[in-house]
Amino acid sequence: MSTNPANRSTPVNTAAVNTAAGKLAVGWALVGVPLAYGVYETLTRVAALFG
């Protein structure tokens, strides 16, 4: 029998995984929404400038 601790099966804490995924999603939304709005505004103004 192996005594290597890396071979042990440990349960995954799904609450911690879900919390981390939620924080990641909120973080991306806080950055992504203003970024998308800025890109949209830039493209509409460039289109008005050259169009």
C-alpha positions, 0 to 999 in steps of 0.5 A, spaced: 500 500 500 502 506 498 503 512 503 504 517 498 499 523 500 498 525 493 495 519 492 489 520 497 482 522 494 480 528 498 473 531 497 473 538 493 469 543 497 464 545 492 462 551 496 469 554 495 469 553 488 462 556 487 464 562 491 470 563 487 466 562 480 461 567 483 467 572 484 470 571 478 464 572 474 462 579 478 469 581 477 469 580 469 462 583 469 465 589 473 471 590 468 467 587 461 461 591 461 464 598 461 469 596 456 464 593 452 460 600 452 467 604 451 468 600 445 461 601 442 462 608 443 468 609 440 466 605 434 460 609 433 464 615 433 469 613 429 463 611 424 460 618 424 467 621 423 468 617 417 461 616 415 
